[in-house]
Amino acid sequence: MSLTTEQRRAIREELMRTGDCPGAITKPQLVEVVDALDDWWESTGAAAANAAIPQPQRGLLTNKQKARLFVMLLDARYKVT
C-alpha cells in the first residue's frame, strides 16, 4: 500500500530539515520525487526486491524483515542513516 499524503509530507519535511536535502531542486520538485519513488516502490520495487531473495528464505522472512534487510543494505551502500 502506498504511503498516505501525510506520510509523504512528513518524509519531505524531514528531508528538508537535514543536510541531505537536495538543494538543486524546488519543493514542488521534491514532492514529485517522493511521490514517484513511493509509487515505484509500490508498483515495481517491492516485488523486484522480493523476487531477488532466494527460496526458501523468501517464504520464511516476513515483509518487515525483508524491509529491514533492504534498509540495512541501502544504508551500508550509501550511508543514508
Summary of the structure (lengths in Angstrom):
residues: 81
radius of gyration: 14.6
end to end distance: 23.9
largest distance: 44.4
contacts: 158
relative contact order: 0.09
helix: 73%
strand: 0%
